[in-house]
Amino acid sequence: MITHLPDAACWTVVQPVTGPITVEDIAVRLGGTAEALAYEEDDRLDPYDYEGYFQISREGDAWVIFEDNGYQGIRPEVLRPLSAGARVTSLFWNVNMHARLSCAVYGSGVTTLDPFFPEDRAGSHPHILDEELSGLGGDGDWQEKALAAVERITGISLGWPGDGPWMVLDETPADDPCPPSLFGSVDPDLDVRLRQAGEEVRADAVRRVVTVMAVRTGIDAEPAVAAVLSGSRADDQGLRDLDIRLTRERGGDLDPRTPQARRYWALQALRTSLGEGPFGDRLDALRNAAELLGDDWPPLRAEIKALCGERGPRRR
């Protein structure tokens, strides 16, 4: 295990499955060419001048790609080509404690999570590596735990790069098209309908859902929330104080299906509907509606869908 942790780094482990992978293949999959590989580091190069700055090492049949203060290895656009005929596991963190652990196989993202908050996962099979990822969490040694989890998945102990070629890239693979909101990934059909229906319908839908969330979770009894729901001017300080209290109450739990986190996420939905909170689009107020509302969500969703049809754009 690495003894001195870098402040910001990304490791990407590429393990061939269907056939051998050469270092030239790695270069191409990263968006470069075999000619871009350099077997002696050029001290004149400044990594901050390049989109990609990679150190590539061999570990048996596998390759370890190290980025000092980089993050390319966690991008889906990079994981997909790297994992063709292979399993790829990457771990990233930076000085702001943003972190990501991802695993992709055969061109598909299997699971991805923040090792600081391991219960919140995404991917095609988010819980397929539960055993290997057990023990992750947000205490003082979360980085060591994340490194250990990668070793359990890959059998490779991550550290500083060994001997191997370097590669710098002016450009890396372009970003994939993505929804304009997180809600667009959760329920793309309803996201599309709400955007086509127009701002008035979107605002009405968000108000309805946020109100139901507040009532179902009981936060409507909080004075700062009640003021918003009644149409009064938002008590910004009151909402911030409530946010702090509900964050303390949930502890480290971020699962919107659990009682201790439900009130917290209902408040985040309300704040998002006001253009505040952790998400950038007001439709993200609906992001956790299915988990928070359970059996109440399908009929409410159907009501909103009908509203979009009634008040949406008319076709000639």
Beta strands, then each sheet from edge to edge (+ up, - down):
strand 1: 9-16
strand 2: 37-38
strand 3: 52-59
strand 4: 62-68
strand 5: 86-93
strand 6: 99-105
strand 7: 108-114
strand 8: 117-122
strand 9: 166-169
sheet 1: 2+ 9- 3+ 4- 1+ 5- 6+ 7- 8+
end
